[in-house]
């Protein structure tokens, strides 16, 4: 039978593994260095494992230490966060959701009130980031990720695939001669999004439209998709948009679509959480709701693009 050490010993191991220093771990935990050493020695004796080794003057994790450190860190972090919630009186119905700012602003937040109506006991806390969060470290329950899927250690379900096409404001079209062919767009100010490689590019759309591009025209550049879309709304020029980011703007008339050329986005949105948590009541309620909303949007995206709605992949 496996015996478990006191939580204080696990905290000492987690801190020492993170800092690779008993001294820095002692300073962080406000105990003595000898106390840290004693706690770790207690774990090693209890589990009959060597967790640290010395390479000269450098402290390193052994193979067993490397394997156990992230597990212990996850346990300590989750326990600490939960106890802090109880201590501060925070609502245990909170659900922390991490996603891209542009998708939150243009798609999720406008629909979030509907979730509150069906699940009033769940308080959704939104955090936005361009980076893939580490569920073992970040205070996050659920993520909406843009990518290709296949993230290890995560429960993941495909939510939404998009199409890419050019848009601009009605006022912009009144100010210029409306383009008659995709090739004409090369004479107009294009709006660009500075980003990593997974985001759609103008060259890709022009290729799908059968246009050979030697050089792209100059135009304004923005760091995220929501700014790019807003620039198009504000008459800066023509933006290359993804379905989910302009669905409501097209319906309201703030933007108009140019041409019936739709490039399939190479990436998609996925619902993700740590494996084993997918059936927790709050997470399941949010997953069921957002899956329904995504299916509604997917049906509309496919209708506009003139294709059949693809089957949604399972976890």
Secondary structure, 3 states (H helix, E strand, C coil): CCCCCCHHHHHHHHHHHHHCCHHHHHHHHCCCHHHHHHHHHHHHHHHCCCCEEEECCEEEECHHHHHHHHHHHHHHHHHHHHHHHHHHCCCCCEEEEEECHHHHHHHHHHHHHHHHHHCCCCEEEEEECCCCCCCCCCCCCEEEEEECCCCCCEEEEEEEEEEEEEEECHHHHHHCCCCCCHHHHHHCCEEEECCCCCCCCHHHHHHHCCCCCCCCCCCCEECCHHHHHHHHHCCCCEEEEEHHHHHHHHHHCCCEECCCCCEEEEEEEEEEEECCCCCCHHHHHHHHHHHHHHHHHHHHHHHHHCCCCCCCCCC
